[in-house]
Amino acid sequence: MEDSILVVNSGSSSVKLALFDKHHQKKASALAEKLNKTDATAQITGSPEPIALPENANHQQALQVLIETFTQKELLQGQPLAIGHRVVHGGETFREAALIDIDTIAAIKKVSGLAPLHNPVNLVGIEAMQVLFPSVPQVAVFDTAYHQSLPERAYRYALPKHCYEDWGVRRYGFHGTSHYFMVQEAARLLSKPAEKTSIISAHLGNGCSITAIQDGKSIDTSMGLTPLEGLVMGTRSGDVDPGLFDYLAGQGVSASDVHAMLNNESGLLGLSGHTNDMRTLCELAEKGDKPARLAIDVFCFRLARYIGAMTASLRHLDAVVFTGGIGENSAEVRRETIKHLSLLGLMMDPELNQQHGKESGNRVSHADSRFPILTIPTNEELVIAQEASRLARL
Ligand code: AMP
């Protein structure tokens, strides 16, 4: 019986596949990694046996093998009802998810210059699934789309206006699917309609961004033209003085080396000199490692400054929400961040925070806190499956 919705997330060297039933319950997921390399691997989540891939397997081959494995294991019977794809950049063209046809593909290609590392591989995933399932409706769900509601004062940079008009230089924002899910979940937890719920949503994983959501809509966000702006991240610097480029050029550092430094060698990794893994950094800091402690301090202070900044965008606030691997799991990061925000009347409950809000309906704030603070596990795959169902009219 055909009752599955497939969610495809193809990255530069990996592809993740999730399988939902038509009621949006997750049935299985799988991951193929190190694609286009001799040691490409694949695995169904929770299964110890690796899945054999051809040597140097590419995205198309990996997807084919994963689909065959789902079929052999009877997780997928027949064709899926719909396929949802994560697509990183939708530019100004896509304000919401879109059914994939020739025009959609052309429009995704057109904005690929804004996300050269992501959109082309997202398209490889789309084309691979079109070959495998030519008659199944496919839907593109964009990381940027949710932020298309930003007012112009929030998305324009103070640059000559032709930069925007000729080259599309503006703030686009990312992690939109996760921030959208946060406001839906926060609304449910607070028993309010989502379109009347206003939150500050902090998505803290290896990539980090924060969004001000007013009455269900994104109205300000920390990531910009690219996912490099804003908060300190695992290996990305977040905000730096734009004068840095000129200064480093004077030191003989090339533009491509500055790009590599800001994207791959900075953030928690750069500050600590050890790792981009927050859990390891917390363990090292606990043992007295000073660079690890500094990395956590800079991360939390920058985050607190951004939470403060986001209040300038909002008319009211129902909750501050933490999500992502760090936001959901690191009581230390939440505590150290909120400590900076006593002027806003934000207060943690140490015990609820330590339990990550698991016993308290996701709340980690003290009863006297001016605004509730919540931890909510993100679920971008679920949103993509829901959007695929909606647009495929299931
Ligand atoms: P993500 O990209 O959402 O998977 O998040 C990855 C980040 O979450 C890494 O920095 C992990 O170290 C961090 N993380 C996951 N679990 C924990 C934990 N229990 N404590 C602190 N950080 C964690």
Residues whose N, C-alpha, C, O or C-beta is under 5 A from the ligand:
A	BS01	AMP	L204 G205 N206 G207 N276 D277 M278 R279 G324 G325 I326 N329 S330
